[in-house]
Amino acid sequence: MSTTVGAHYISEKISKVRWLPEKLQQSERFLTGSWDMDNNFVRVWRLHANPYAQGLEHTPRCNDKVAVEGDVTGLEFLNDDTFAVGCADGHLSLFHVQRAVEEDQIQRKARSERLHEFKCSQTRAPCTAIAVYGTDIATIGEDGRLNVLSANNLKQVKRAIDADSMTLLAVSYVSQHQLVTANRMGVIRMFDVRTAGDGQPKASFMAACQDTKSSNFVSAMATHPMQQHILICGSEEGSITVWDLRNLDYPASYLSAHNSPITDIGFHRQDPSKLFSAAEAGEVWMWSEKKQHFDASQNDGSSAWLCGDRLRTMVNVDGVLTNIRKAVNSFDVHGSRMVCGSDTEAVYIVNDV
């Protein structure tokens, strides 16, 4: 089947988008978080069959919305019905989705104290990203702080780490107790939250760059769903760097990719042979491992993503979205369907990816 794309204009710039988890069927619901609007919202959408729109199988309709106190900078599910939202006001909120036959509903269950602030001025600092592992939620911010909270009690911070002296842009869990963060200068640090009370990282390394004299900040990070020692980093220059966290002497692979900063990157959860990357130029690419190489690499327990210069010959690159002309800020894939959020004030539903 060929890929089809439907554009649906919703009059909001979208910073984050996520499918609602479904175990036994294709998800028909997704969430969006907006940014750069007079009033920002988290919304739940549901796909409805559309017999009138030619070439479009489904049209999304908003079932419910909740106002938030700033730009949505992070949105991740903890379980099938509970999700966390980080905002530019420095707070973290927990929401619950109530699914129904007709109209789904969103309810805010908890809101943290201010987690991020600039020490000198005592003013709020934006939360820039969040990551989730089980019931633990990690937040990072422009104040360089890394916080770990439990979804069971947002009023108490389990661990607060002064991870950096500058803005942190990306965070990802490697394991239950290990996280990686990336700052504005391209420095990536790995922390063990059990022992990092003094802010000392377990390891530090730099993002790769075409020009060795320039900095190249990491704008998006993801770990492999099955092999979490594989860390994928999307960067300001549009390149993709792959790190094997078991050996940090040098990057495992480096790919020149987009011509603009990468805004989001991630693997297909059910099919990790596919990686997706989105960029400010308004494009989403799919990197899929060639089957003959993928099968061979599985035999020795390695991955095509760790194959260095040979990686380019082991993956196919396809343009899922192109020529949107404004940044695609976020995407999510469930089954054979992708949803993308953009600064064009539209969501894009891509079938048969």
Contacts in CASP RR format, 6 or more apart in sequence:
PFRMAT RR
TARGET T0000
AUTHOR 0000-0000-0000
METHOD contacts of the structure
MODEL  1
MSTTVGAHYISEKISKVRWLPEKLQQSERFLTGSWDMDNNFVRVWRLHAN
PYAQGLEHTPRCNDKVAVEGDVTGLEFLNDDTFAVGCADGHLSLFHVQRA
VEEDQIQRKARSERLHEFKCSQTRAPCTAIAVYGTDIATIGEDGRLNVLS
ANNLKQVKRAIDADSMTLLAVSYVSQHQLVTANRMGVIRMFDVRTAGDGQ
PKASFMAACQDTKSSNFVSAMATHPMQQHILICGSEEGSITVWDLRNLDY
PASYLSAHNSPITDIGFHRQDPSKLFSAAEAGEVWMWSEKKQHFDASQND
GSSAWLCGDRLRTMVNVDGVLTNIRKAVNSFDVHGSRMVCGSDTEAVYIV
NDV
1 351 0 8 1.000
1 352 0 8 1.000
2 352 0 8 1.000
3 320 0 8 1.000
3 350 0 8 1.000
3 351 0 8 1.000
3 352 0 8 1.000
3 353 0 8 1.000
4 55 0 8 1.000
4 57 0 8 1.000
4 350 0 8 1.000
4 351 0 8 1.000
4 352 0 8 1.000
5 320 0 8 1.000
5 321 0 8 1.000
5 348 0 8 1.000
5 349 0 8 1.000
5 350 0 8 1.000
5 351 0 8 1.000
6 56 0 8 1.000
6 348 0 8 1.000
6 349 0 8 1.000
6 350 0 8 1.000
7 344 0 8 1.000
7 346 0 8 1.000
7 347 0 8 1.000
7 348 0 8 1.000
8 59 0 8 1.000
8 60 0 8 1.000
8 346 0 8 1.000
8 347 0 8 1.000
8 348 0 8 1.000
8 349 0 8 1.000
9 344 0 8 1.000
9 345 0 8 1.000
9 346 0 8 1.000
10 32 0 8 1.000
10 60 0 8 1.000
10 62 0 8 1.000
10 345 0 8 1.000
10 346 0 8 1.000
10 347 0 8 1.000
11 345 0 8 1.000
12 32 0 8 1.000
12 33 0 8 1.000
12 34 0 8 1.000
12 37 0 8 1.000
12 41 0 8 1.000
12 43 0 8 1.000
12 345 0 8 1.000
13 34 0 8 1.000
13 35 0 8 1.000
13 36 0 8 1.000
13 37 0 8 1.000
13 329 0 8 1.000
13 342 0 8 1.000
13 343 0 8 1.000
13 345 0 8 1.000
14 32 0 8 1.000
14 33 0 8 1.000
14 34 0 8 1.000
14 35 0 8 1.000
14 329 0 8 1.000
14 330 0 8 1.000
14 341 0 8 1.000
14 342 0 8 1.000
14 343 0 8 1.000
14 345 0 8 1.000
14 346 0 8 1.000
14 347 0 8 1.000
15 33 0 8 1.000
15 34 0 8 1.000
15 35 0 8 1.000
15 71 0 8 1.000
15 72 0 8 1.000
15 73 0 8 1.000
15 74 0 8 1.000
15 329 0 8 1.000
15 330 0 8 1.000
15 341 0 8 1.000
16 31 0 8 1.000
16 32 0 8 1.000
16 33 0 8 1.000
16 72 0 8 1.000
16 73 0 8 1.000
16 74 0 8 1.000
16 75 0 8 1.000
16 329 0 8 1.000
16 330 0 8 1.000
17 30 0 8 1.000
17 31 0 8 1.000
17 32 0 8 1.000
17 33 0 8 1.000
17 75 0 8 1.000
17 330 0 8 1.000
17 331 0 8 1.000
17 332 0 8 1.000
17 339 0 8 1.000
17 340 0 8 1.000
17 341 0 8 1.000
17 347 0 8 1.000
18 30 0 8 1.000
18 31 0 8 1.000
18 75 0 8 1.000
18 76 0 8 1.000
18 77 0 8 1.000
18 83 0 8 1.000
18 332 0 8 1.000
19 27 0 8 1.000
19 29 0 8 1.000
19 30 0 8 1.000
19 332 0 8 1.000
19 333 0 8 1.000
19 334 0 8 1.000
19 337 0 8 1.000
19 339 0 8 1.000
20 27 0 8 1.000
20 29 0 8 1.000
20 30 0 8 1.000
20 31 0 8 1.000
20 44 0 8 1.000
20 77 0 8 1.000
20 80 0 8 1.000
20 81 0 8 1.000
20 97 0 8 1.000
20 99 0 8 1.000
21 27 0 8 1.000
21 77 0 8 1.000
21 79 0 8 1.000
21 80 0 8 1.000
21 334 0 8 1.000
22 28 0 8 1.000
22 80 0 8 1.000
22 334 0 8 1.000
23 80 0 8 1.000
26 334 0 8 1.000
26 335 0 8 1.000
26 336 0 8 1.000
26 337 0 8 1.000
27 334 0 8 1.000
27 335 0 8 1.000
27 337 0 8 1.000
28 46 0 8 1.000
28 47 0 8 1.000
28 58 0 8 1.000
29 44 0 8 1.000
29 45 0 8 1.000
29 46 0 8 1.000
29 47 0 8 1.000
29 63 0 8 1.000
29 97 0 8 1.000
29 99 0 8 1.000
29 104 0 8 1.000
30 44 0 8 1.000
30 45 0 8 1.000
30 60 0 8 1.000
30 332 0 8 1.000
30 339 0 8 1.000
30 347 0 8 1.000
31 42 0 8 1.000
31 43 0 8 1.000
31 44 0 8 1.000
31 45 0 8 1.000
31 75 0 8 1.000
31 83 0 8 1.000
31 97 0 8 1.000
32 42 0 8 1.000
32 43 0 8 1.000
32 45 0 8 1.000
32 341 0 8 1.000
32 347 0 8 1.000
33 40 0 8 1.000
33 41 0 8 1.000
33 42 0 8 1.000
33 43 0 8 1.000
33 68 0 8 1.000
33 72 0 8 1.000
33 75 0 8 1.000
33 85 0 8 1.000
34 40 0 8 1.000
34 41 0 8 1.000
34 42 0 8 1.000
34 43 0 8 1.000
34 71 0 8 1.000
34 72 0 8 1.000
35 70 0 8 1.000
35 71 0 8 1.000
35 72 0 8 1.000
35 73 0 8 1.000
35 88 0 8 1.000
35 329 0 8 1.000
36 71 0 8 1.000
36 343 0 8 1.000
39 67 0 8 1.000
40 67 0 8 1.000
40 68 0 8 1.000
40 70 0 8 1.000
40 71 0 8 1.000
40 72 0 8 1.000
40 87 0 8 1.000
41 65 0 8 1.000
41 66 0 8 1.000
41 67 0 8 1.000
41 68 0 8 1.000
42 65 0 8 1.000
42 66 0 8 1.000
42 68 0 8 1.000
42 72 0 8 1.000
42 75 0 8 1.000
42 85 0 8 1.000
42 95 0 8 1.000
42 106 0 8 1.000
43 62 0 8 1.000
43 63 0 8 1.000
43 64 0 8 1.000
43 65 0 8 1.000
43 66 0 8 1.000
43 106 0 8 1.000
44 62 0 8 1.000
44 63 0 8 1.000
44 64 0 8 1.000
44 65 0 8 1.000
44 97 0 8 1.000
44 104 0 8 1.000
44 105 0 8 1.000
44 106 0 8 1.000
45 60 0 8 1.000
45 61 0 8 1.000
45 62 0 8 1.000
45 63 0 8 1.000
45 347 0 8 1.000
46 60 0 8 1.000
46 61 0 8 1.000
46 63 0 8 1.000
46 104 0 8 1.000
47 58 0 8 1.000
47 59 0 8 1.000
47 60 0 8 1.000
47 349 0 8 1.000
48 58 0 8 1.000
48 59 0 8 1.000
48 60 0 8 1.000
48 61 0 8 1.000
49 57 0 8 1.000
49 58 0 8 1.000
50 56 0 8 1.000
50 57 0 8 1.000
50 58 0 8 1.000
50 59 0 8 1.000
53 59 0 8 1.000
57 351 0 8 1.000
58 349 0 8 1.000
60 347 0 8 1.000
60 349 0 8 1.000
63 103 0 8 1.000
63 104 0 8 1.000
63 105 0 8 1.000
64 103 0 8 1.000
64 104 0 8 1.000
64 105 0 8 1.000
64 106 0 8 1.000
65 106 0 8 1.000
66 95 0 8 1.000
66 106 0 8 1.000
66 107 0 8 1.000
66 108 0 8 1.000
68 85 0 8 1.000
68 87 0 8 1.000
68 93 0 8 1.000
69 87 0 8 1.000
69 89 0 8 1.000
69 91 0 8 1.000
70 87 0 8 1.000
70 88 0 8 1.000
70 89 0 8 1.000
71 87 0 8 1.000
71 88 0 8 1.000
71 126 0 8 1.000
72 85 0 8 1.000
72 86 0 8 1.000
72 87 0 8 1.000
73 86 0 8 1.000
73 87 0 8 1.000
73 88 0 8 1.000
73 126 0 8 1.000
73 127 0 8 1.000
73 128 0 8 1.000
73 129 0 8 1.000
73 130 0 8 1.000
74 84 0 8 1.000
74 85 0 8 1.000
74 86 0 8 1.000
74 127 0 8 1.000
74 129 0 8 1.000
74 130 0 8 1.000
75 83 0 8 1.000
75 84 0 8 1.000
75 85 0 8 1.000
75 86 0 8 1.000
75 130 0 8 1.000
76 83 0 8 1.000
76 84 0 8 1.000
76 130 0 8 1.000
76 131 0 8 1.000
76 132 0 8 1.000
76 137 0 8 1.000
77 83 0 8 1.000
77 132 0 8 1.000
78 84 0 8 1.000
78 94 0 8 1.000
78 132 0 8 1.000
78 134 0 8 1.000
78 135 0 8 1.000
78 137 0 8 1.000
78 151 0 8 1.000
81 96 0 8 1.000
81 97 0 8 1.000
81 98 0 8 1.000
81 99 0 8 1.000
82 94 0 8 1.000
82 95 0 8 1.000
82 96 0 8 1.000
82 97 0 8 1.000
82 109 0 8 1.000
82 151 0 8 1.000
83 94 0 8 1.000
83 95 0 8 1.000
83 97 0 8 1.000
84 92 0 8 1.000
84 93 0 8 1.000
84 94 0 8 1.000
84 95 0 8 1.000
84 130 0 8 1.000
84 132 0 8 1.000
84 137 0 8 1.000
84 151 0 8 1.000
85 92 0 8 1.000
85 93 0 8 1.000
85 94 0 8 1.000
85 95 0 8 1.000
86 92 0 8 1.000
86 93 0 8 1.000
86 127 0 8 1.000
86 130 0 8 1.000
86 139 0 8 1.000
87 93 0 8 1.000
87 126 0 8 1.000
87 127 0 8 1.000
88 126 0 8 1.000
88 127 0 8 1.000
89 114 0 8 1.000
89 124 0 8 1.000
89 126 0 8 1.000
89 127 0 8 1.000
90 114 0 8 1.000
90 115 0 8 1.000
90 116 0 8 1.000
90 117 0 8 1.000
90 124 0 8 1.000
90 125 0 8 1.000
90 126 0 8 1.000
90 127 0 8 1.000
90 139 0 8 1.000
90 141 0 8 1.000
91 111 0 8 1.000
91 112 0 8 1.000
91 113 0 8 1.000
91 114 0 8 1.000
91 115 0 8 1.000
91 127 0 8 1.000
92 111 0 8 1.000
92 112 0 8 1.000
92 115 0 8 1.000
92 127 0 8 1.000
92 130 0 8 1.000
92 137 0 8 1.000
92 139 0 8 1.000
92 149 0 8 1.000
92 154 0 8 1.000
93 108 0 8 1.000
93 110 0 8 1.000
93 111 0 8 1.000
93 112 0 8 1.000
93 154 0 8 1.000
94 108 0 8 1.000
94 109 0 8 1.000
94 110 0 8 1.000
94 111 0 8 1.000
94 151 0 8 1.000
94 154 0 8 1.000
95 106 0 8 1.000
95 107 0 8 1.000
95 108 0 8 1.000
95 109 0 8 1.000
96 106 0 8 1.000
96 107 0 8 1.000
96 109 0 8 1.000
97 104 0 8 1.000
97 105 0 8 1.000
97 106 0 8 1.000
98 104 0 8 1.000
98 105 0 8 1.000
98 106 0 8 1.000
98 107 0 8 1.000
110 154 0 8 1.000
110 155 0 8 1.000
111 154 0 8 1.000
112 149 0 8 1.000
112 154 0 8 1.000
112 155 0 8 1.000
112 157 0 8 1.000
113 155 0 8 1.000
114 124 0 8 1.000
115 127 0 8 1.000
115 139 0 8 1.000
115 145 0 8 1.000
115 147 0 8 1.000
115 149 0 8 1.000
115 157 0 8 1.000
116 124 0 8 1.000
116 125 0 8 1.000
116 126 0 8 1.000
116 127 0 8 1.000
116 139 0 8 1.000
116 141 0 8 1.000
116 142 0 8 1.000
116 143 0 8 1.000
116 144 0 8 1.000
116 145 0 8 1.000
116 147 0 8 1.000
117 123 0 8 1.000
117 124 0 8 1.000
117 125 0 8 1.000
117 143 0 8 1.000
118 124 0 8 1.000
118 125 0 8 1.000
118 142 0 8 1.000
118 143 0 8 1.000
119 143 0 8 1.000
125 141 0 8 1.000
125 142 0 8 1.000
125 143 0 8 1.000
125 144 0 8 1.000
125 145 0 8 1.000
126 141 0 8 1.000
126 142 0 8 1.000
127 139 0 8 1.000
127 140 0 8 1.000
127 141 0 8 1.000
128 140 0 8 1.000
128 141 0 8 1.000
128 142 0 8 1.000
128 167 0 8 1.000
128 168 0 8 1.000
128 169 0 8 1.000
129 139 0 8 1.000
129 140 0 8 1.000
129 141 0 8 1.000
129 168 0 8 1.000
129 169 0 8 1.000
129 170 0 8 1.000
129 171 0 8 1.000
130 137 0 8 1.000
130 138 0 8 1.000
130 139 0 8 1.000
130 140 0 8 1.000
130 171 0 8 1.000
131 137 0 8 1.000
131 138 0 8 1.000
131 171 0 8 1.000
131 172 0 8 1.000
131 173 0 8 1.000
131 179 0 8 1.000
132 138 0 8 1.000
132 173 0 8 1.000
133 173 0 8 1.000
133 175 0 8 1.000
133 176 0 8 1.000
134 151 0 8 1.000
134 176 0 8 1.000
135 150 0 8 1.000
135 151 0 8 1.000
135 152 0 8 1.000
136 148 0 8 1.000
136 149 0 8 1.000
136 150 0 8 1.000
136 151 0 8 1.000
136 158 0 8 1.000
136 173 0 8 1.000
136 176 0 8 1.000
137 148 0 8 1.000
137 149 0 8 1.000
137 150 0 8 1.000
137 151 0 8 1.000
138 146 0 8 1.000
138 147 0 8 1.000
138 148 0 8 1.000
138 171 0 8 1.000
138 173 0 8 1.000
138 179 0 8 1.000
139 146 0 8 1.000
139 147 0 8 1.000
139 149 0 8 1.000
139 171 0 8 1.000
140 146 0 8 1.000
140 147 0 8 1.000
140 163 0 8 1.000
140 168 0 8 1.000
140 169 0 8 1.000
140 170 0 8 1.000
140 171 0 8 1.000
140 181 0 8 1.000
141 167 0 8 1.000
141 168 0 8 1.000
142 167 0 8 1.000
142 168 0 8 1.000
144 162 0 8 1.000
144 163 0 8 1.000
144 164 0 8 1.000
144 165 0 8 1.000
144 166 0 8 1.000
144 167 0 8 1.000
144 168 0 8 1.000
144 183 0 8 1.000
145 160 0 8 1.000
145 161 0 8 1.000
145 162 0 8 1.000
145 163 0 8 1.000
145 168 0 8 1.000
146 159 0 8 1.000
146 160 0 8 1.000
146 161 0 8 1.000
146 163 0 8 1.000
146 168 0 8 1.000
146 171 0 8 1.000
146 179 0 8 1.000
146 181 0 8 1.000
146 191 0 8 1.000
147 157 0 8 1.000
147 159 0 8 1.000
147 160 0 8 1.000
147 161 0 8 1.000
148 157 0 8 1.000
148 158 0 8 1.000
148 159 0 8 1.000
148 160 0 8 1.000
148 161 0 8 1.000
148 179 0 8 1.000
148 193 0 8 1.000
149 156 0 8 1.000
149 157 0 8 1.000
149 158 0 8 1.000
150 156 0 8 1.000
150 158 0 8 1.000
158 193 0 8 1.000
159 193 0 8 1.000
159 196 0 8 1.000
159 197 0 8 1.000
161 191 0 8 1.000
161 193 0 8 1.000
161 196 0 8 1.000
161 197 0 8 1.000
161 199 0 8 1.000
162 199 0 8 1.000
163 181 0 8 1.000
163 189 0 8 1.000
163 191 0 8 1.000
163 196 0 8 1.000
163 199 0 8 1.000
163 201 0 8 1.000
164 181 0 8 1.000
164 183 0 8 1.000
164 187 0 8 1.000
164 189 0 8 1.000
166 183 0 8 1.000
166 184 0 8 1.000
166 185 0 8 1.000
167 183 0 8 1.000
167 184 0 8 1.000
168 181 0 8 1.000
168 182 0 8 1.000
168 183 0 8 1.000
168 184 0 8 1.000
169 182 0 8 1.000
169 183 0 8 1.000
169 184 0 8 1.000
169 217 0 8 1.000
169 218 0 8 1.000
169 219 0 8 1.000
170 181 0 8 1.000
170 182 0 8 1.000
170 218 0 8 1.000
170 219 0 8 1.000
170 220 0 8 1.000
170 221 0 8 1.000
170 233 0 8 1.000
171 179 0 8 1.000
171 180 0 8 1.000
171 181 0 8 1.000
171 182 0 8 1.000
171 221 0 8 1.000
172 179 0 8 1.000
172 180 0 8 1.000
172 221 0 8 1.000
172 222 0 8 1.000
172 223 0 8 1.000
172 231 0 8 1.000
173 179 0 8 1.000
173 223 0 8 1.000
174 180 0 8 1.000
174 190 0 8 1.000
174 223 0 8 1.000
174 228 0 8 1.000
174 229 0 8 1.000
174 231 0 8 1.000
174 245 0 8 1.000
175 228 0 8 1.000
177 192 0 8 1.000
177 193 0 8 1.000
177 194 0 8 1.000
178 190 0 8 1.000
178 191 0 8 1.000
178 192 0 8 1.000
178 193 0 8 1.000
178 202 0 8 1.000
179 190 0 8 1.000
179 191 0 8 1.000
179 193 0 8 1.000
180 188 0 8 1.000
180 189 0 8 1.000
180 190 0 8 1.000
180 191 0 8 1.000
180 221 0 8 1.000
180 231 0 8 1.000
180 245 0 8 1.000
181 188 0 8 1.000
181 189 0 8 1.000
181 191 0 8 1.000
182 188 0 8 1.000
182 189 0 8 1.000
182 207 0 8 1.000
182 217 0 8 1.000
182 218 0 8 1.000
182 221 0 8 1.000
182 233 0 8 1.000
183 189 0 8 1.000
183 217 0 8 1.000
184 217 0 8 1.000
185 215 0 8 1.000
185 217 0 8 1.000
186 206 0 8 1.000
186 207 0 8 1.000
186 215 0 8 1.000
186 216 0 8 1.000
186 217 0 8 1.000
186 218 0 8 1.000
186 235 0 8 1.000
187 204 0 8 1.000
187 205 0 8 1.000
187 206 0 8 1.000
187 207 0 8 1.000
188 204 0 8 1.000
188 205 0 8 1.000
188 206 0 8 1.000
188 207 0 8 1.000
188 218 0 8 1.000
188 233 0 8 1.000
188 243 0 8 1.000
189 201 0 8 1.000
189 203 0 8 1.000
189 204 0 8 1.000
190 201 0 8 1.000
190 202 0 8 1.000
190 203 0 8 1.000
190 204 0 8 1.000
190 245 0 8 1.000
191 199 0 8 1.000
191 201 0 8 1.000
191 202 0 8 1.000
192 202 0 8 1.000
195 202 0 8 1.000
196 202 0 8 1.000
203 245 0 8 1.000
203 248 0 8 1.000
205 243 0 8 1.000
205 248 0 8 1.000
207 216 0 8 1.000
207 217 0 8 1.000
207 218 0 8 1.000
207 233 0 8 1.000
207 235 0 8 1.000
207 241 0 8 1.000
208 216 0 8 1.000
208 235 0 8 1.000
208 239 0 8 1.000
208 241 0 8 1.000
208 251 0 8 1.000
208 254 0 8 1.000
209 215 0 8 1.000
209 216 0 8 1.000
209 235 0 8 1.000
209 237 0 8 1.000
209 239 0 8 1.000
210 216 0 8 1.000
210 237 0 8 1.000
210 239 0 8 1.000
210 256 0 8 1.000
216 235 0 8 1.000
216 236 0 8 1.000
216 237 0 8 1.000
216 239 0 8 1.000
217 235 0 8 1.000
217 236 0 8 1.000
218 233 0 8 1.000
218 234 0 8 1.000
218 235 0 8 1.000
218 236 0 8 1.000
218 241 0 8 1.000
219 234 0 8 1.000
219 235 0 8 1.000
219 236 0 8 1.000
219 261 0 8 1.000
219 262 0 8 1.000
219 263 0 8 1.000
220 233 0 8 1.000
220 234 0 8 1.000
220 262 0 8 1.000
220 263 0 8 1.000
220 264 0 8 1.000
220 265 0 8 1.000
220 266 0 8 1.000
220 277 0 8 1.000
221 231 0 8 1.000
221 232 0 8 1.000
221 233 0 8 1.000
221 234 0 8 1.000
221 265 0 8 1.000
222 231 0 8 1.000
222 232 0 8 1.000
222 265 0 8 1.000
222 266 0 8 1.000
222 267 0 8 1.000
223 230 0 8 1.000
223 231 0 8 1.000
223 232 0 8 1.000
224 230 0 8 1.000
224 232 0 8 1.000
224 267 0 8 1.000
224 272 0 8 1.000
224 303 0 8 1.000
224 305 0 8 1.000
225 267 0 8 1.000
225 269 0 8 1.000
225 272 0 8 1.000
226 272 0 8 1.000
227 303 0 8 1.000
228 245 0 8 1.000
229 244 0 8 1.000
229 245 0 8 1.000
229 246 0 8 1.000
230 242 0 8 1.000
230 243 0 8 1.000
230 244 0 8 1.000
230 245 0 8 1.000
230 252 0 8 1.000
230 303 0 8 1.000
230 305 0 8 1.000
230 306 0 8 1.000
231 242 0 8 1.000
231 243 0 8 1.000
231 244 0 8 1.000
231 245 0 8 1.000
232 240 0 8 1.000
232 241 0 8 1.000
232 242 0 8 1.000
232 265 0 8 1.000
232 266 0 8 1.000
232 267 0 8 1.000
232 275 0 8 1.000
232 305 0 8 1.000
233 240 0 8 1.000
233 241 0 8 1.000
233 242 0 8 1.000
233 243 0 8 1.000
233 265 0 8 1.000
234 240 0 8 1.000
234 241 0 8 1.000
234 257 0 8 1.000
234 262 0 8 1.000
234 265 0 8 1.000
234 277 0 8 1.000
235 241 0 8 1.000
235 261 0 8 1.000
235 262 0 8 1.000
236 261 0 8 1.000
236 262 0 8 1.000
237 261 0 8 1.000
238 256 0 8 1.000
238 257 0 8 1.000
238 258 0 8 1.000
238 259 0 8 1.000
238 260 0 8 1.000
238 261 0 8 1.000
238 262 0 8 1.000
238 279 0 8 1.000
239 254 0 8 1.000
239 255 0 8 1.000
239 256 0 8 1.000
239 257 0 8 1.000
240 253 0 8 1.000
240 254 0 8 1.000
240 255 0 8 1.000
240 257 0 8 1.000
240 262 0 8 1.000
240 265 0 8 1.000
240 277 0 8 1.000
241 251 0 8 1.000
241 253 0 8 1.000
241 254 0 8 1.000
241 255 0 8 1.000
242 251 0 8 1.000
242 252 0 8 1.000
242 253 0 8 1.000
242 254 0 8 1.000
242 255 0 8 1.000
242 305 0 8 1.000
242 306 0 8 1.000
242 308 0 8 1.000
242 311 0 8 1.000
243 251 0 8 1.000
243 252 0 8 1.000
244 252 0 8 1.000
244 306 0 8 1.000
252 305 0 8 1.000
252 306 0 8 1.000
252 307 0 8 1.000
252 308 0 8 1.000
253 305 0 8 1.000
253 306 0 8 1.000
253 307 0 8 1.000
253 308 0 8 1.000
253 309 0 8 1.000
253 311 0 8 1.000
254 308 0 8 1.000
255 311 0 8 1.000
255 312 0 8 1.000
257 277 0 8 1.000
257 279 0 8 1.000
257 285 0 8 1.000
258 277 0 8 1.000
258 279 0 8 1.000
258 281 0 8 1.000
258 283 0 8 1.000
258 285 0 8 1.000
259 279 0 8 1.000
259 281 0 8 1.000
260 279 0 8 1.000
260 280 0 8 1.000
260 281 0 8 1.000
260 282 0 8 1.000
261 279 0 8 1.000
261 280 0 8 1.000
262 277 0 8 1.000
262 278 0 8 1.000
262 279 0 8 1.000
262 280 0 8 1.000
263 278 0 8 1.000
263 279 0 8 1.000
263 280 0 8 1.000
263 327 0 8 1.000
263 328 0 8 1.000
263 329 0 8 1.000
263 330 0 8 1.000
264 276 0 8 1.000
264 277 0 8 1.000
264 278 0 8 1.000
264 328 0 8 1.000
264 329 0 8 1.000
264 330 0 8 1.000
264 331 0 8 1.000
265 275 0 8 1.000
265 276 0 8 1.000
265 277 0 8 1.000
265 278 0 8 1.000
266 275 0 8 1.000
266 276 0 8 1.000
266 277 0 8 1.000
267 274 0 8 1.000
267 275 0 8 1.000
267 276 0 8 1.000
268 274 0 8 1.000
268 275 0 8 1.000
268 276 0 8 1.000
268 333 0 8 1.000
268 335 0 8 1.000
269 333 0 8 1.000
269 334 0 8 1.000
270 335 0 8 1.000
271 335 0 8 1.000
273 288 0 8 1.000
273 289 0 8 1.000
273 294 0 8 1.000
274 286 0 8 1.000
274 287 0 8 1.000
274 288 0 8 1.000
274 289 0 8 1.000
274 333 0 8 1.000
274 353 0 8 1.000
275 286 0 8 1.000
275 287 0 8 1.000
275 288 0 8 1.000
275 305 0 8 1.000
276 284 0 8 1.000
276 285 0 8 1.000
276 286 0 8 1.000
276 287 0 8 1.000
276 320 0 8 1.000
276 331 0 8 1.000
276 333 0 8 1.000
276 338 0 8 1.000
277 284 0 8 1.000
277 285 0 8 1.000
277 287 0 8 1.000
278 284 0 8 1.000
278 321 0 8 1.000
278 328 0 8 1.000
278 329 0 8 1.000
278 330 0 8 1.000
278 331 0 8 1.000
278 340 0 8 1.000
279 285 0 8 1.000
279 327 0 8 1.000
279 328 0 8 1.000
280 327 0 8 1.000
281 325 0 8 1.000
281 327 0 8 1.000
282 321 0 8 1.000
282 322 0 8 1.000
282 323 0 8 1.000
282 324 0 8 1.000
282 325 0 8 1.000
282 326 0 8 1.000
282 327 0 8 1.000
282 328 0 8 1.000
282 342 0 8 1.000
283 319 0 8 1.000
283 321 0 8 1.000
283 322 0 8 1.000
283 323 0 8 1.000
283 324 0 8 1.000
283 328 0 8 1.000
284 319 0 8 1.000
284 320 0 8 1.000
284 321 0 8 1.000
284 328 0 8 1.000
284 331 0 8 1.000
284 338 0 8 1.000
284 340 0 8 1.000
284 350 0 8 1.000
285 317 0 8 1.000
285 318 0 8 1.000
285 319 0 8 1.000
285 320 0 8 1.000
286 317 0 8 1.000
286 318 0 8 1.000
286 319 0 8 1.000
286 320 0 8 1.000
286 353 0 8 1.000
287 315 0 8 1.000
287 316 0 8 1.000
287 317 0 8 1.000
288 315 0 8 1.000
288 316 0 8 1.000
288 318 0 8 1.000
289 297 0 8 1.000
289 304 0 8 1.000
289 314 0 8 1.000
289 315 0 8 1.000
290 314 0 8 1.000
290 315 0 8 1.000
290 316 0 8 1.000
293 304 0 8 1.000
293 314 0 8 1.000
294 304 0 8 1.000
294 314 0 8 1.000
297 303 0 8 1.000
297 304 0 8 1.000
297 307 0 8 1.000
297 314 0 8 1.000
304 311 0 8 1.000
304 314 0 8 1.000
304 315 0 8 1.000
305 311 0 8 1.000
307 314 0 8 1.000
320 338 0 8 1.000
320 350 0 8 1.000
320 353 0 8 1.000
321 328 0 8 1.000
321 340 0 8 1.000
321 348 0 8 1.000
321 350 0 8 1.000
324 342 0 8 1.000
324 344 0 8 1.000
324 348 0 8 1.000
325 344 0 8 1.000
326 342 0 8 1.000
326 343 0 8 1.000
326 344 0 8 1.000
327 342 0 8 1.000
327 343 0 8 1.000
328 340 0 8 1.000
328 341 0 8 1.000
328 342 0 8 1.000
328 348 0 8 1.000
329 341 0 8 1.000
329 342 0 8 1.000
329 343 0 8 1.000
330 340 0 8 1.000
330 341 0 8 1.000
331 338 0 8 1.000
331 339 0 8 1.000
331 340 0 8 1.000
331 341 0 8 1.000
332 338 0 8 1.000
332 339 0 8 1.000
333 353 0 8 1.000
336 351 0 8 1.000
336 352 0 8 1.000
336 353 0 8 1.000
337 349 0 8 1.000
337 350 0 8 1.000
337 351 0 8 1.000
337 352 0 8 1.000
337 353 0 8 1.000
338 348 0 8 1.000
338 349 0 8 1.000
338 350 0 8 1.000
338 353 0 8 1.000
339 347 0 8 1.000
339 348 0 8 1.000
339 349 0 8 1.000
339 350 0 8 1.000
340 347 0 8 1.000
340 348 0 8 1.000
340 350 0 8 1.000
341 347 0 8 1.000
341 348 0 8 1.000
342 348 0 8 1.000
END
